[in-house]
Amino acid sequence: MSFRSWRERLLLSQEKVAQMSGLSLRTVRRMEAAHRVSYASLRALATAFKTDVDVLEREFYAVNGSSDEFVEVPRWARLLGDRLWFGGPRLSRRAALLIEAFCIACAVIAFAASFLVSDEARASAVRVSAFVPLAGCYLTAVLVRAFDRYTLWPGSANAPAEKLRTWRNVAAEYGFLVALGILGIVAAAWLVV
């Protein structure tokens, strides 16, 4: 078993393993890349997780299987993972799934509200506007599946490096989201009229 699969089985990030064992993040990343580390590093890891150092060494450096877990990430997925958040922190998988559920709930509420409107033209406008959160749900689902397939979630080996969050990043994110919302409303109104 590789170090990465062992770490993922315990549901730990690289940073958490480094913190718990007292190793540097660089050492943990070297272990994840299937590089050999010193016996002292393995001993620190074994002490932190209350296991035998020889067992860990046999598990991590066994020759019976391929330790190369390289996944080639296509350019579109790298751009999606690196450029989507304007340099700010990436969403976790759980947060992306919550956004997907929120978009579905908004679409259902908008569609149900269309039956409460008495004017047929306005009811049609509300029904058409329900497709905006459905489109957001679909795009979020595509994002989740792509990040799952190419292991681009924060803390994974293929994830781009996190950048510092600045006021420009925040302004760009909010500007993008507001423009996307206005564009969705205008498109829905244009389709109805």
N, C-alpha and C positions, 0 to 999 in steps of 0.2 A: 504494500500500500504506500502511496506517495504521501509526503508531508501535507500536500494540499488537500487530498481526500480525507486524511486524518483530521485536519483542521476544520474542514467543512462538515465532517461528521459530528464534530463537537459544537458546531454552529458558532464558531469564533472567527473574528476578523484577524488579519495579520497584526494590526495594532494591539488588539487585546492579548494575543499570544505574546507579543513582545513585552507588553506591560506586566503580564502575569509571571513571565519567566525571567524578566530582568535583562533580556537580550535586546540588542539594538534592532530596529526595524529593518535595517540593511541585512543583518544576519538572518532574520526570519524570511525576508524576500529571497535570499540566496538559497535557503532550504527549500522554499517553494519552487525555485527554478531547478531543483534537483542537484544543486551543487553540494559537495561535501563540506561539512563544517567541523570545527574542532570537537574533540571529545568533551571538553569543558562546556561547550555550548549545549551539546546533547544532554550532559549531566544537569545543567541548569533547567533545561526543558523538562527532563524527567522528574526533577525535584518539584517543579511547579505543578506538574500534573499527577504527582504521586504514582509514578510507574517506574519500572526498571529501565535503566539506561541501555542495557544490552538488548532488551525487547524493542525499544524505540529504534536502535541502530539497525537491527535486523529488519524491522518493518520498513524503514525509510530507504535503506540501501540494498534491498533484496534484488538479486539479478534475475529473478524469475519472470519479471514483467517489464513492460516498457514504462519508463519514468517520464517520457516525453509526452506532456499533455498539451502541446501547442495547438492552438486553434487559430487558423488564419481568419482574420477579421477583414471583410471587404471594406472598400473605401467608404461607401455610403454609410455603413454602420459605424466606422470610426468617426466620420464627420458628425453623425447623429449623436454619438456619445460624447464628443469633444466640444461641439459648437452649440448644442441645443440650449444650454443653460447660461449662456452669456458669461462664461467663466466662473459662475457661482457654484455652490455645492450641488452635486447631483442628487436626484431623488433615489431613495431606497426602493426596493421592490415592493415593499408593503405600502409605501406612500403612493406609488404608481397605481397599485391595485385599488387603493382608496379613491384616487382620482377617477379611475374607470367606473367604480360603483357610484360615485357622486354624479358623473355625467349621465349614467343610466337613470338615476333617480330624477335628475332635472328633466330629462326627456319624458319620462313617464308622467311627472307632475304637469309639464306643459301640455302634453297630449290630453290628460284628464281635464285640465282647466279649459281646454278648447270646447268641451261639451257644456260648460257652464256659461259660455258667452252666447247671448241671444242673436246677435247680428251674424249672418252667415259669412260675410266677408272677413270680419274680425276673427271668427272661429277658424277660418281657413288660414289666416295669417298666424295665429297661435299654433296651429298644427304644423305649418311649414317651419316655424321657428323651433319646433321640437327636434328638427333634424340637425340643428347646430350642435346641441350637446351629444347627439348620437354620432356625429362626425368626430367630435372630440373623443368620445369613447372608443371609436374604431381606431383612431390614430394612437391613442394610449395603449390599446391592445397590441397594435403593431410594434410599438416601442418596447413593451414588456416582452413580447416573443423574441424580438431581435436581441435584446439585452440578455435574455435567458440563453439563446442559442450561442451567442458569441461571448458569454460571460463578461459583460461590460458593467455590471453593477459595482458601486463603490466598494473598494476593498479587495476586488478580485484582481487576478494577474493581468488581464487585458484592459482594465479600466484606465482611462487617462488620468494623469496626475491632477489632483485638486489644485485650484488656484485660489488666491486670496479674494475674499468678497469685498468689493469696493462700492462706493455710492454709484459709480457708473454702471456696474453690473446690475445693481438693484433697479436703477432708473430704466435701463434697457429692458429688463424683465417685465416691469410693470407697464412700460410703454408698449411692448410687444403684446402683452395680454389684453390691454385696453383696446389696442388697434384691432386685434383679432376679434374681440367681442363686438366692436362697432361694425366691423366688416360682416360678421355673421348676421347682425340685426339688419343691416342695409340689404344684404343678399336676400334674407327672408322677406323683407318688405317689398323688394323689387319683384320677387317671384309671385307675390300675391297680387300686386297691382297690375 
